[in-house]
Amino acid sequence: MLLLRARSGDEGAFAELFDRHARPVLAFARSRLGTDAEDVAQAAFVLLWEKRRELELAGASALPWLLGTVRVLSLAAIRESARHGVTLDSAADVADAAPQPDRAAEVAELERLVAGAVDALEPVDRDIYRLCIEEGRRYADAAATLGLTPATLRGRLARLRRRLRAELEILRGA
């Protein structure tokens, strides 16, 4: 697994991880932010590098964690813009915020796959997804919040990640 190699400081492994996931991460960020997407996508990869030693992924892919991180960072960027009075009022701003035409189908498919897979989960698994993948919480914290044992949470998270990965493989193969 690339993340395991990156944990030991292998920058080549991290570069390979970046090359593998940069396109879908950037497309997802563009679907949420438009012009600020590159900054948010880059920030997600920086966080992945910074947290590589402590991050506990149940599966081999860092993509679900990266997408959840982009979602959280995008929401934070939107809140920050609103706090400072920056809004998308002009037609030019709205056009800039729209996904690129060549990426629109990719973004729509990615969002459909992730949303569909998450919606089909049992309520407790949706909560696990939100806490562990979207918010990046540690297993012990998420388990305590949900009243589960860490082992139960790990097992459920492993199953839901396998399911997400299977559905995201469709996008990767396209």
N, C-alpha and C positions, 0 to 999 in steps of 0.2 A: 504494500500500500504506500502510495506516494506521501501521504501525511505522516506516516511512521518514519519514513526517511527524512522528511522535512523537520520532524521533531528534533532530530539529532543535529540540525543545522545544515542539512544538505540543500543548498540553494538551487542546485540543478533539479532536484525532485520537486521543489516548490515551483520552479519555473515551468516544469512539465505540468504540474497541477494547474497553474495559471493558464497555460496554453489549452489545456483540456476544457476548462470551464469558463474562460473569459467571454466567449461569444454568448452563451445563454445568460450569464450573469449580467452582461451589459445590455442585452435585449430586454431582460426583465426590468433593469433599472430605467431604461428608456421608456418603458411602458408606464412607469410611475412618475418620472420626473422630466423627461425630455432633455432640456439643455444641460442640466446638472448631473446627468446619468453617469458620465465618465468619472466624476469625482466620487460619487456614491459607490460605484463598482470598485474603484480603486481602494476606497476606504474599507470595503468588505474584505478584499484580499489582504490589506495591511492588518486588519484585525485577525484574520486567519493566521497570518504569520506570527503576530504577537501572542496569540492564544494557543499556538500549535502544541505547546508542551502540556497544557492543561485540558485541552479540548477532548471530550470523550465522544467519539462518533461510533455508533453501533455498527455501521457498515463501512464499506470501502470507499464510498464517494463522499466528498465534501460538498457536492452541489446543493443538496437540500439545506445544509447549514448556511451556505453562501446566499442562497435565495431568501431564506428567512432573515438573514442579516441585512440584505439589501432592502427588504420590506421595512424593517425597523428603522434603518438609517433614512430611508425615503420619508417615512412618516415624521421623523425628527426634523428633516430638512424642510418639509412642508410647514410644520408647526413653527419652526424658526422664521421662515419667510413671513408667515402670517403675523407673528409677534412683531416683526419689524415693518409691517405695513406693505410688504411686497406681495402683490397679487397678480394674477394673470388676467388683467383687464383688457388689454389691447388684443386685436386680432392677431398681430404678429407674435405676441407672447403665447397665445393659444396654439398657433401653428408651430412654434418652436417646441412646445411641450408635447406635441403629438409624436407618436412613434414614427420612425422613418418608414416610408412606404415599403421598402424591401424587407423590413424587419417586422411589419405589422402581423403577418401571418405567423411568423415564428413566435412572436410575443403572445399572440392570442392562443396559439397551441400550448405553449408553456403554461400560461395562466390556466387554461382549461384543464390540462393534465393535473397540475398541482391542486387546483380548487376541487376538481372532481374526486381525486383521491382523498383529499382531506375531508370533504363533505361525506364521503362514504364510510368514514371511520366511526367507530362507536364514540359516544360523547367523551368518555375518559381518554380515549386515544387522541381525540381532537385537542383536549386540554394538554396532553403530553406533548403533542406537536407544537402547540402554541408556546408552552413554557421552555421546552428543550431546543426546538429548532428555530422558532421565530425569535424568542427572547435569549437563547443561548444560556439558559440556567444550568447549573450543575445538576447531575442526577439526584444527589442527596437532597438538594433544596426543592427540586420539583416533586420528588417522592413525598417529602414532608408536607408540601402544600396540598397535594392530592390525597394524602392519607394512605399512600402505598409504601411498600418496602422498596428500597433501591433495586433489589433483584427483580421484583415484579415490573417496576418501571423500565428497567433495562430490557427485559424480555419483550414487553409491549412495544417499546421504542424500536427495537431491532425488527420486529414484524412490520411495523408501519413504515420504516425506512425501506425495507425490502419491497414493499408494495409501491411506494413512491418511486423507487429506483426503476422498478419494472415499467411503470408508466412513463417515466422520463426517458427510458431507453428508446422509446418510439421517436421522440424528438431528436435524440442524439443520432439515431440512424438515418434521419431525414437529411 
